[in-house]
């Protein structure tokens, strides 16, 4: 299985992503989504995190990645991409980006109730009537 062939960067990121479980964001690795397998996914927030190695430079691979990302986005997923060097040299920055996106997605998923609880939710008679 692919999990046994993870790069050092993927193993390092996986270690950090697992720590988010304590705050309710559960990531899975090597997740099949339709006919693709993504590196990491938080399905509850529809977030995919991909780690690209040094081989992600050939035109054919870049075109394939673009096609794959467009398809996943058309299925309602957000895709974040980081290269191995980012993960190796700036893991805190990578995690900060991921947590920031998760926070944004969580806010978007829970709209403000209408009517707002601050207003009490009661209809008041119009003034002067």
N, CA, C and O atoms as a DFTB+ gen file, in Angstrom:
516 C
 N C O
     1  1       0.844      -1.188       0.000
     2  2       0.000       0.000       0.000
     3  2       0.888       1.251       0.000
     4  3       2.046       1.195       0.415
     5  1       0.354       2.344      -0.455
     6  2       1.110       3.576      -0.598
     7  2       1.620       4.131       0.728
     8  3       2.638       4.822       0.745
     9  1       0.949       3.852       1.828
    10  2       1.370       4.389       3.129
    11  2       2.795       3.982       3.471
    12  3       3.512       4.727       4.138
    13  1       3.203       2.813       3.021
    14  2       4.553       2.334       3.310
    15  2       5.607       3.087       2.511
    16  3       6.787       3.041       2.857
    17  1       5.205       3.775       1.454
    18  2       6.145       4.482       0.594
    19  2       6.087       5.991       0.801
    20  3       6.461       6.745      -0.097
    21  1       5.638       6.437       1.935
    22  2       5.526       7.880       2.199
    23  2       6.909       8.516       2.223
    24  3       7.881       7.919       2.688
    25  1       6.973       9.734       1.713
    26  2       8.231      10.481       1.766
    27  2       8.450      10.981       3.190
    28  3       7.541      10.951       4.019
    29  1       9.667      11.440       3.459
    30  2       9.965      11.998       4.783
    31  2       9.066      13.192       5.061
    32  3       8.606      13.375       6.188
    33  1       8.810      14.009       4.036
    34  2       7.938      15.177       4.212
    35  2       6.510      14.749       4.541
    36  3       5.872      15.356       5.401
    37  1       6.003      13.725       3.880
    38  2       4.652      13.238       4.163
    39  2       4.557      12.675       5.579
    40  3       3.567      12.909       6.272
    41  1       5.566      11.945       6.008
    42  2       5.563      11.403       7.379
    43  2       5.588      12.539       8.398
    44  3       4.889      12.491       9.410
    45  1       6.387      13.546       8.127
    46  2       6.482      14.690       9.054
    47  2       5.157      15.441       9.138
    48  3       4.707      15.793      10.229
    49  1       4.538      15.683       7.993
    50  2       3.256      16.387       7.986
    51  2       2.170      15.530       8.636
    52  3       1.329      16.053       9.368
    53  1       2.178      14.237       8.381
    54  2       1.181      13.345       8.973
    55  2       1.259      13.384      10.499
    56  3       0.231      13.402      11.175
    57  1       2.472      13.397      11.034
    58  2       2.646      13.475      12.482
    59  2       1.961      14.724      13.034
    60  3       1.297      14.656      14.068
    61  1       2.113      15.854      12.361
    62  2       1.521      17.113      12.814
    63  2       0.013      17.149      12.581
    64  3      -0.726      17.658      13.424
    65  1      -0.456      16.620      11.454
    66  2      -1.896      16.629      11.168
    67  2      -2.656      15.781      12.189
    68  3      -3.775      16.125      12.569
    69  1      -2.064      14.691      12.628
    70  2      -2.726      13.838      13.627
    71  2      -2.959      14.582      14.931
    72  3      -3.900      14.263      15.657
    73  1      -2.124      15.565      15.246
    74  2      -2.283      16.339      16.472
    75  2      -3.522      17.227      16.431
    76  3      -4.005      17.659      17.478
    77  1      -4.043      17.507      15.234
    78  2      -5.251      18.336      15.121
    79  2      -6.503      17.595      15.577
    80  3      -7.551      18.206      15.787
    81  1      -6.394      16.301      15.724
    82  2      -7.541      15.493      16.147
    83  2      -8.087      15.967      17.490
    84  3      -9.293      15.904      17.732
    85  1      -7.197      16.442      18.361
    86  2      -7.613      16.923      19.684
    87  2      -8.566      18.109      19.569
    88  3      -9.398      18.320      20.451
    89  1      -8.454      18.883      18.493
    90  2      -9.351      20.031      18.308
    91  2     -10.506      19.705      17.365
    92  3     -11.216      20.607      16.920
    93  1     -10.699      18.421      17.058
    94  2     -11.863      18.000      16.291
    95  2     -11.680      17.923      14.785
    96  3     -12.645      17.658      14.068
    97  1     -10.474      18.145      14.286
    98  2     -10.241      18.038      12.846
    99  2      -9.490      16.743      12.567
   100  3      -8.293      16.633      12.831
   101  1     -10.202      15.783      12.037
   102  2      -9.617      14.470      11.798
   103  2      -9.157      14.363      10.349
   104  3      -9.951      14.478       9.415
   105  1      -7.865      14.141      10.187
   106  2      -7.297      13.923       8.865
   107  2      -7.076      12.438       8.654
   108  3      -6.784      11.693       9.590
   109  1      -7.221      12.028       7.411
   110  2      -6.877      10.669       6.994
   111  2      -5.801      10.792       5.925
   112  3      -5.700      11.821       5.257
   113  1      -5.010       9.763       5.764
   114  2      -3.977       9.809       4.724
   115  2      -4.250       8.751       3.664
   116  3      -4.896       7.734       3.918
   117  1      -3.732       9.026       2.462
   118  2      -3.922       8.152       1.306
   119  2      -5.405       7.819       1.127
   120  3      -5.811       6.658       1.158
   121  1      -6.194       8.871       0.939
   122  2      -7.648       8.744       0.876
   123  2      -8.091       8.608      -0.569
   124  3      -7.768       9.462      -1.394
   125  1      -8.835       7.538      -0.896
   126  2      -9.392       7.437      -2.246
   127  2     -10.606       8.352      -2.384
   128  3     -11.543       8.285      -1.589
   129  1     -10.574       9.197      -3.395
   130  2     -11.710      10.057      -3.730
   131  2     -11.956       9.845      -5.216
   132  3     -11.170      10.269      -6.063
   133  1     -13.066       9.178      -5.509
   134  2     -13.368       8.736      -6.862
   135  2     -12.182       7.929      -7.384
   136  3     -11.809       6.932      -6.765
   137  1     -11.591       8.321      -8.482
   138  2     -10.486       7.530      -9.047
   139  2      -9.112       8.118      -8.722
   140  3      -8.118       7.777      -9.365
   141  1      -9.060       8.997      -7.729
   142  2      -7.804       9.591      -7.279
   143  2      -7.510       9.147      -5.850
   144  3      -8.421       8.813      -5.093
   145  1      -6.235       9.148      -5.492
   146  2      -5.837       8.943      -4.105
   147  2      -5.094      10.203      -3.689
   148  3      -4.073      10.561      -4.278
   149  1      -5.622      10.874      -2.662
   150  2      -5.020      12.126      -2.200
   151  2      -4.138      11.839      -0.986
   152  3      -4.358      10.869      -0.260
   153  1      -3.140      12.694      -0.777
   154  2      -2.203      12.474       0.325
   155  2      -2.903      12.530       1.679
   156  3      -2.792      11.599       2.476
   157  1      -3.628      13.628       1.942
   158  2      -4.309      13.818       3.226
   159  2      -5.656      14.484       2.979
   160  3      -5.797      15.307       2.074
   161  1      -6.641      14.119       3.790
   162  2      -7.953      14.746       3.644
   163  2      -8.627      14.861       5.000
   164  3      -8.584      13.946       5.823
   165  1      -9.252      16.016       5.208
   166  2     -10.147      16.233       6.340
   167  2     -11.540      16.265       5.708
   168  3     -11.998      17.305       5.236
   169  1     -12.197      15.115       5.707
   170  2     -13.448      14.983       4.965
   171  2     -14.558      15.850       5.532
   172  3     -15.405      16.331       4.779
   173  1     -14.575      16.062       6.851
   174  2     -15.634      16.873       7.451
   175  2     -15.585      18.315       6.957
   176  3     -16.617      18.985       6.910
   177  1     -14.407      18.799       6.589
   178  2     -14.250      20.167       6.087
   179  2     -14.009      20.197       4.575
   180  3     -13.855      21.264       3.980
   181  1     -13.979      18.997       3.960
   182  2     -13.749      18.866       2.514
   183  2     -12.451      19.551       2.097
   184  3     -12.397      20.283       1.109
   185  1     -11.395      19.285       2.892
   186  2     -10.083      19.858       2.637
   187  2      -9.098      18.738       2.305
   188  3      -9.009      17.733       3.010
   189  1      -8.365      18.941       1.213
   190  2      -7.329      18.010       0.781
   191  2      -5.989      18.727       0.888
   192  3      -5.861      19.890       0.504
   193  1      -4.992      18.018       1.414
   194  2      -3.636      18.557       1.494
   195  2      -2.737      17.612       0.693
   196  3      -2.686      16.411       0.958
   197  1      -2.036      18.172      -0.283
   198  2      -1.127      17.406      -1.117
   199  2       0.304      17.869      -0.867
   200  3       0.561      19.063      -0.713
   201  1       1.227      16.920      -0.828
   202  2       2.653      17.223      -0.685
   203  2       3.324      16.776      -1.972
   204  3       3.332      15.593      -2.311
   205  1       3.886      17.744      -2.679
   206  2       4.520      17.479      -3.966
   207  2       6.017      17.335      -3.797
   208  3       6.670      18.176      -3.179
   209  1       6.551      16.268      -4.348
   210  2       7.981      16.026      -4.280
   211  2       8.741      16.728      -5.380
   212  3       8.171      17.495      -6.156
   213  1      10.015      16.465      -5.441
   214  2      10.891      17.099      -6.424
   215  2      10.536      16.696      -7.847
   216  3      10.876      17.411      -8.789
   217  1       9.859      15.570      -8.021
   218  2       9.519      15.107      -9.368
   219  2       8.348      15.864      -9.973
   220  3       8.038      15.669     -11.149
   221  1       7.693      16.716      -9.208
   222  2       6.543      17.454      -9.718
   223  2       6.977      18.665     -10.531
   224  3       6.606      19.798     -10.225
   225  1       7.759      18.414     -11.560
   226  2       8.195      19.528     -12.377
   227  2       7.988      19.279     -13.859
   228  3       7.986      20.224     -14.647
   229  1       7.817      18.042     -14.247
   230  2       7.605      17.743     -15.652
   231  2       6.257      18.300     -16.096
   232  3       5.288      18.303     -15.336
   233  1       6.214      18.774     -17.350
   234  2       4.972      19.379     -17.866
   235  2       3.792      18.429     -17.773
   236  3       2.687      18.846     -17.424
   237  1       4.009      17.161     -18.080
   238  2       2.914      16.188     -18.043
   239  2       2.367      16.039     -16.623
   240  3       1.154      15.935     -16.437
   241  1       3.244      16.027     -15.625
   242  2       2.779      15.908     -14.238
   243  2       2.035      17.150     -13.796
   244  3       1.028      17.054     -13.095
   245  1       2.516      18.309     -14.195
   246  2       1.846      19.556     -13.837
   247  2       0.458      19.589     -14.457
   248  3      -0.505      19.970     -13.791
   249  1       0.339      19.197     -15.721
   250  2      -0.964      19.160     -16.390
   251  2      -1.895      18.166     -15.708
   252  3      -3.088      18.427     -15.550
   253  1      -1.344      17.026     -15.307
   254  2      -2.141      16.022     -14.605
   255  2      -2.619      16.557     -13.258
   256  3      -3.770      16.342     -12.876
   257  1      -1.734      17.258     -12.531
   258  2      -2.103      17.845     -11.238
   259  2      -3.203      18.892     -11.400
   260  3      -4.122      18.963     -10.584
   261  1      -3.107      19.704     -12.451
   262  2      -4.125      20.727     -12.702
   263  2      -5.471      20.065     -12.971
   264  3      -6.490      20.486     -12.424
   265  1      -5.481      19.037     -13.807
   266  2      -6.722      18.315     -14.112
   267  2      -7.305      17.691     -12.847
   268  3      -8.503      17.799     -12.588
   269  1      -6.466      17.052     -12.078
   270  2      -6.884      16.392     -10.835
   271  2      -7.449      17.404      -9.848
   272  3      -8.498      17.171      -9.246
   273  1      -6.751      18.536      -9.680
   274  2      -7.212      19.560      -8.741
   275  2      -8.544      20.139      -9.189
   276  3      -9.439      20.318      -8.363
   277  1      -8.696      20.433     -10.461
   278  2      -9.981      20.966     -10.959
   279  2     -11.116      19.988     -10.710
   280  3     -12.213      20.386     -10.320
   281  1     -10.851      18.718     -10.934
   282  2     -11.886      17.717     -10.689
   283  2     -12.267      17.682      -9.213
   284  3     -13.452      17.702      -8.880
   285  1     -11.272      17.632      -8.325
   286  2     -11.558      17.575      -6.888
   287  2     -12.300      18.828      -6.425
   288  3     -13.213      18.738      -5.604
   289  1     -11.920      19.983      -6.940
   290  2     -12.621      21.220      -6.596
   291  2     -14.056      21.199      -7.121
   292  3     -14.957      21.732      -6.474
   293  1     -14.274      20.593      -8.278
   294  2     -15.644      20.496      -8.813
   295  2     -16.514      19.589      -7.944
   296  3     -17.742      19.652      -8.014
   297  1     -15.883      18.747      -7.129
   298  2     -16.605      17.867      -6.215
   299  2     -16.767      18.498      -4.827
   300  3     -17.220      17.841      -3.889
   301  1     -16.392      19.784      -4.707
   302  2     -16.596      20.514      -3.463
   303  2     -15.426      20.503      -2.502
   304  3     -15.575      20.926      -1.356
   305  1     -14.260      20.029      -2.935
   306  2     -13.086      20.007      -2.079
   307  2     -12.222      21.241      -2.320
   308  3     -12.176      21.778      -3.426
   309  1     -11.545      21.675      -1.274
   310  2     -10.497      22.683      -1.416
   311  2      -9.180      21.911      -1.361
   312  3      -9.011      21.015      -0.534
   313  1      -8.255      22.265      -2.246
   314  2      -6.975      21.563      -2.316
   315  2      -5.848      22.533      -1.966
   316  3      -5.689      23.577      -2.599
   317  1      -5.071      22.169      -0.948
   318  2      -3.864      22.914      -0.594
   319  2      -2.666      22.096      -1.018
   320  3      -2.615      20.889      -0.782
   321  1      -1.695      22.753      -1.649
   322  2      -0.490      22.073      -2.096
   323  2       0.740      22.684      -1.432
   324  3       0.883      23.903      -1.340
   325  1       1.615      21.804      -0.976
   326  2       2.892      22.215      -0.414
   327  2       3.960      21.327      -1.032
   328  3       3.699      20.167      -1.349
   329  1       5.158      21.863      -1.202
   330  2       6.223      20.996      -1.706
   331  2       7.023      20.446      -0.525
   332  3       6.931      20.937       0.600
   333  1       7.805      19.419      -0.819
   334  2       8.597      18.767       0.230
   335  2       9.469      19.765       0.991
   336  3       9.624      19.661       2.208
   337  1      10.036      20.729       0.271
   338  2      10.932      21.698       0.899
   339  2      10.173      22.555       1.911
   340  3      10.699      22.850       2.984
   341  1       8.930      22.963       1.580
   342  2       8.111      23.727       2.528
   343  2       7.920      22.941       3.823
   344  3       8.090      23.471       4.921
   345  1       7.566      21.674       3.670
   346  2       7.301      20.836       4.843
   347  2       8.588      20.624       5.641
   348  3       8.564      20.639       6.872
   349  1       9.703      20.427       4.949
   350  2      10.973      20.148       5.632
   351  2      11.523      21.371       6.354
   352  3      12.094      21.241       7.437
   353  1      11.360      22.556       5.773
   354  2      12.010      23.739       6.341
   355  2      11.072      24.692       7.057
   356  3      11.527      25.571       7.788
   357  1       9.753      24.530       6.856
   358  2       8.802      25.473       7.448
   359  2       7.515      24.759       7.858
   360  3       6.423      25.190       7.491
   361  1       7.639      23.683       8.608
   362  2       6.461      22.908       9.001
   363  2       5.478      23.748       9.807
   364  3       4.267      23.563       9.685
   365  1       5.981      24.671      10.631
   366  2       5.075      25.520      11.408
   367  2       4.254      26.425      10.493
   368  3       3.062      26.623      10.727
   369  1       4.875      26.969       9.465
   370  2       4.155      27.800       8.509
   371  2       3.130      27.001       7.718
   372  3       2.033      27.491       7.449
   373  1       3.480      25.771       7.344
   374  2       2.551      24.891       6.632
   375  2       1.340      24.615       7.517
   376  3       0.197      24.710       7.071
   377  1       1.604      24.274       8.767
   378  2       0.500      23.975       9.691
   379  2      -0.359      25.213       9.944
   380  3      -1.582      25.112      10.044
   381  1       0.272      26.365      10.047
   382  2      -0.475      27.611      10.239
   383  2      -1.423      27.849       9.055
   384  3      -2.565      28.267       9.246
   385  1      -0.952      27.585       7.849
   386  2      -1.803      27.735       6.665
   387  2      -2.978      26.769       6.713
   388  3      -4.115      27.154       6.438
   389  1      -2.707      25.523       7.060
   390  2      -3.762      24.508       7.102
   391  2      -4.800      24.854       8.165
   392  3      -6.001      24.800       7.901
   393  1      -4.344      25.208       9.363
   394  2      -5.264      25.554      10.454
   395  2      -6.077      26.792      10.090
   396  3      -7.264      26.865      10.409
   397  1      -5.456      27.764       9.428
   398  2      -6.181      28.957       8.997
   399  2      -7.294      28.628       8.019
   400  3      -8.397      29.165       8.126
   401  1      -7.013      27.753       7.070
   402  2      -8.039      27.353       6.102
   403  2      -9.144      26.570       6.806
   404  3     -10.323      26.777       6.523
   405  1      -8.776      25.678       7.713
   406  2      -9.793      24.926       8.462
   407  2     -10.714      25.870       9.240
   408  3     -11.927      25.666       9.279
   409  1     -10.135      26.900       9.856
   410  2     -10.943      27.872      10.609
   411  2     -11.906      28.601       9.691
   412  3     -13.071      28.796      10.034
   413  1     -11.422      29.003       8.526
   414  2     -12.277      29.689       7.556
   415  2     -13.400      28.775       7.087
   416  3     -14.555      29.195       7.015
   417  1     -13.068      27.530       6.768
   418  2     -14.088      26.583       6.306
   419  2     -15.120      26.315       7.395
   420  3     -16.306      26.169       7.099
   421  1     -14.682      26.249       8.652
   422  2     -15.615      26.012       9.762
   423  2     -16.563      27.192       9.927
   424  3     -17.755      27.002      10.169
   425  1     -16.036      28.419       9.796
   426  2     -16.899      29.609       9.909
   427  2     -17.918      29.651       8.786
   428  3     -19.078      29.995       9.010
   429  1     -17.495      29.306       7.589
   430  2     -18.403      29.318       6.447
   431  2     -19.486      28.254       6.582
   432  3     -20.595      28.427       6.076
   433  1     -19.171      27.164       7.257
   434  2     -20.123      26.069       7.407
   435  2     -21.162      26.330       8.487
   436  3     -22.205      25.676       8.499
   437  1     -20.905      27.268       9.394
   438  2     -21.864      27.545      10.462
   439  2     -22.305      29.006      10.388
   440  3     -21.728      29.870      11.047
   441  1     -23.334      29.273       9.580
   442  2     -23.804      30.653       9.436
   443  2     -24.437      31.177      10.719
   444  3     -24.875      30.412      11.578
   445  1     -24.471      32.490      10.822
   446  2     -25.104      33.140      11.965
   447  2     -26.590      32.835      11.943
   448  3     -27.228      32.971      10.900
   449  1     -27.158      32.423      13.077
   450  2     -28.599      32.135      13.095
   451  2     -29.406      33.389      12.770
   452  3     -28.988      34.507      13.071
   453  1     -30.548      33.189      12.163
   454  2     -31.419      34.308      11.802
   455  2     -32.775      34.054      12.419
   456  3     -33.362      33.028      12.076
   457  1     -33.317      34.842      13.259
   458  2     -32.771      36.109      13.707
   459  2     -31.629      35.908      14.696
   460  3     -31.513      34.862      15.335
   461  1     -30.817      36.902      14.802
   462  2     -29.662      36.851      15.675
   463  2     -30.101      36.698      17.125
   464  3     -31.086      37.318      17.528
   465  1     -29.394      35.883      17.931
   466  2     -29.773      35.736      19.341
   467  2     -29.676      37.047      20.109
   468  3     -30.359      37.206      21.120
   469  1     -28.843      38.001      19.662
   470  2     -28.742      39.273      20.356
   471  2     -30.047      40.059      20.264
   472  3     -30.364      40.840      21.161
   473  1     -30.793      39.860      19.206
   474  2     -32.046      40.583      19.025
   475  2     -33.201      39.940      19.765
   476  3     -34.293      40.505      19.822
   477  1     -32.979      38.784      20.324
   478  2     -34.021      38.113      21.089
   479  2     -34.994      37.335      20.229
   480  3     -35.746      36.509      20.746
   481  1     -34.999      37.579      18.934
   482  2     -35.843      36.818      18.039
   483  2     -37.310      37.198      18.078
   484  3     -38.123      36.521      17.449
   485  1     -37.688      38.263      18.798
   486  2     -39.094      38.652      18.875
   487  2     -39.389      39.745      17.863
   488  3     -38.547      40.597      17.577
   489  1     -40.593      39.703      17.334
   490  2     -41.047      40.776      16.457
   491  2     -41.702      41.842      17.334
   492  3     -42.586      41.537      18.134
   493  1     -41.277      43.054      17.183
   494  2     -41.826      44.154      17.961
   495  2     -42.811      44.941      17.093
   496  3     -42.621      45.041      15.880
   497  1     -43.861      45.498      17.704
   498  2     -44.784      46.301      16.906
   499  2     -44.086      47.547      16.373
   500  3     -43.178      48.087      17.006
   501  1     -44.517      47.983      15.224
   502  2     -43.941      49.190      14.621
   503  2     -44.234      50.385      15.498
   504  3     -45.297      50.448      16.115
   505  1     -43.315      51.338      15.570
   506  2     -43.490      52.531      16.392
   507  2     -44.623      53.387      15.840
   508  3     -44.837      53.481      14.632
   509  1     -45.326      53.996      16.756
   510  2     -46.389      54.928      16.384
   511  2     -47.673      54.239      15.980
   512  3     -48.580      54.904      15.479
   513  1     -47.788      52.981      16.168
   514  2     -49.034      52.298      15.783
   515  2     -49.681      51.693      16.967
   516  3     -50.739      51.076      16.845
